[in-house]
Amino acid sequence: MPQLDEFEIRMLDILQRDGRKPVSELAQEIGLSTTPCARRFEALQETGIIKGFAAVLSRRAVGLTVEVFIQVRLVSHSDGSPESFIAAVQRMDEVSSCWTMTGNHDFLLHVMVPSVDDLNAFVMHRLMRLPGVRDVHTQLVLQNIKGPGHVPLSHLRR
């Protein structure tokens, strides 16, 4: 675990809420002058703690009204199926996130599509036809209560 001081923890917390905040304002909020704040900011990027910055888009505003989580189970793990599946999923624009999982399923996909018809086409004609896919379990998101969220930082203050 990285050793971060209170300035860096506060900096990360602020940047998660507003990644476009100028270093001069960031420095003022955390109680440092601009130069040391800029050095710390650059160090956090170089170490990979800050991975990058991106715009947060509204899926509904761009026409993606259906959001689902899909659990996928493969037939086998010893025939190259996992690698093949991962490569295929990385090429699917509808899949915003993919995780390997413990339990009854091997993968969890976060998928966004314009309509239920598009979801049906994605699951039946693309996902289920991938080599090695045994079964899928789809869960429709009714309402997003919280997220995508920030990375919790309170454990760094212990």
N, C-alpha and C positions, 0 to 999 in steps of 0.2 A: 504494500500500500504506500502511496506517495506521502511524503512528509510536507504538508502544506501549512503555511501559517494563516492567521486570521485574515490578513489582507487578501491573500490568494483565494481563500474560501469565499470571502465576501465578493471578490471580483467574479468568481465563477457563478455565484448565485445571481448577481446582477446581470451578467452576460446571458444567462439562460433565459431571463425575462426580456432582455433587450440587447440582442447581439449587434445592433448598429450603433450602440452608444459610443461616442468618441472617447478616446483614451483620456483626454483632458477632463471630461465630465466623470468618467470612471474613477480617475485619480482623486478627484474632489470628493466623491461619494464614499470612498474607502479610507480617505484620510492620508493619502500620499501625494507627493509632487508628481508631475507628469512623467519625468524621466525614469524614476524607479518603477512607476506603474507600467510604463511601456516595456521596460526590461522584463518584468514579471509576466506580462501578457505574452511577449515573444517566447519566453521560456516555457510557458504553459502550452503554447502551440508546438514548439520543438519537441517536447516530451510526449506529445500526442494526447495530452489531457483535453485540450481543445482540438477537436477533430476538424472543425470547419464551421461555416455559417451558411444558412439557407433561409429562403423565404418560407413561411408557413402558409400553405394554401388551404382554402375552404374547398373540400371535395364537392360539396353540394353546389357551390358557385360555379364549378367547372363541369357540372352535369353528371357527377358520380353519386347517384342517389342511393345505391345499394352498397352496403359495407358488410362484409362477412369474415368470419374466422373459419378456416377449413383445416381440419385435422386429416393427415394422410398417413396411411400405413402401407409399407412396402411388403412385397412377397418375401424378399430375402435381403440380407445385408452382406452377403458374401459373393455376390455375382456382379458387382459393379453398379448395382441399382442405385445405391445412395448417391454416388458421384454423378451418374447420369441424370438422376432426378434433380439434384442441385444445379447442374449446368442448365437444364431445361427451365427451371424456375427463375434463374437469374436472367433469362431472356424474355420472361413474361412481364409485360408492362403492368398488367392488372394486379400483380403481386407486389404490394408495397413493402412487406417484410416477410421473412421466413426464418423460423427457428427449428433446430433439432430439439427433440423432447424426450423425456423419460415417460414411461407409462405405456398405455395401450396403443398410442400412435407415435410415429417416428418424427413427423414434421407438423408444425403449425404455421399456416399461411394467413396473412392479413391481406384481403383482396377487396378492391373497390371497382365497381362496374356501373354503367349507366342504368341498367334495368334488370329485372328478374329474368327476362328472356336472355339478356347478355350473360347473366350468372349461369343459367342453364347451359348455354352454349359453351361457356368456359369450362364448367365442370364436366359435362358429358362428352364434349368433342375435343377437348384439349387435355385437361388434367387426368381424367380417367383413362385416356388412351396412351399416356406415357408408359414406356416399358417399366415393369416392376411394380406399378401401383396396384395394391391389393384392394383397398377401399378408402373411401373418403367420408368424412362426417362434417357437414356444413352447419354453422350456427350464424343466423342472421342477426346483425346488430340492430336493436330497436332504438336505442338512444345512447350516445356517448356521454357519460357522466363526467369523466375526467380523462384528459389525455388528448393527443400524446403529451406526455408530461416532461417534467424536468428530472434530472438525475439527482437523487437525494444526496445531501452533503453533510448532514448532521453527524454521521459517524466519524467524520474527519476532525471534529471538535473534541473528541474524547481524549 
